[in-house]
């Protein structure tokens, strides 16, 4: 994770081959080690969707 702004934390994930959709964005120039990112601004942003992609990235590592 990386603090991208004073109010946002970016969760970087390595999910090569997965189409970005919804909260899951292509990482762009955010981080060369990550293929995707999810922008988080508060604790309630960590919903089932975010937990799913975090678990999927973990399984693929």
C-alpha positions in Angstrom: 0.0 0.0 0.0 1.1 3.5 -0.7 -0.1 6.8 0.7 -1.0 8.6 -2.6 -2.5 11.8 -1.1 -3.2 13.1 2.4 -6.7 11.6 2.1 -6.2 8.4 0.0 -4.3 5.1 0.3 -3.7 3.0 -2.9 -3.8 -0.7 -2.5 -1.6 -2.2 -5.2 -2.3 -5.7 -6.5 -0.7 -8.0 -9.0 -3.5 -9.5 -11.0 -2.1 -9.8 -14.5 -4.7 -10.8 -17.1 -7.6 -9.5 -15.1 -9.8 -6.8 -16.7 -10.1 -3.7 -14.5 -13.7 -3.1 -13.4 -15.4 -1.1 -10.7 -13.0 -0.2 -7.8 -10.3 -2.4 -9.5 -8.3 -0.1 -11.8 -5.3 -0.6 -14.0 -2.3 0.6 -12.0 -0.9 2.8 -14.8 2.3 4.5 -13.5 1.3 4.0 -9.8 3.8 1.1 -9.3 5.7 -1.1 -11.7 5.3 -4.2 -9.5 1.5 -3.9 -9.5 -0.9 -4.4 -12.4 -3.9 -3.0 -10.6 -4.8 -0.7 -7.7 -7.8 0.1 -5.5 -8.1 3.6 -4.1 -9.1 3.7 -0.4 -10.3 6.9 1.3 -11.8 5.4 4.5 -12.1 2.1 6.3 -15.6 1.4 4.9 -14.0 1.3 1.4 -12.6 -2.1 2.4 -15.7 -4.1 1.4 -16.3 -7.6 0.1 -15.2 -6.5 -3.4 -11.8 -5.3 -2.1 -11.4 -8.4 0.1 -12.1 -10.6 -2.9 -9.4 -9.0 -5.0 -6.9 -9.0 -2.1 -7.5 -12.7 -1.6 -7.2 -13.4 -5.3 -3.9 -11.5 -5.6 -2.6 -13.5 -2.6 -3.6 -16.8 -4.2 -1.7 -15.9 -7.4 1.5 -14.9 -5.6 
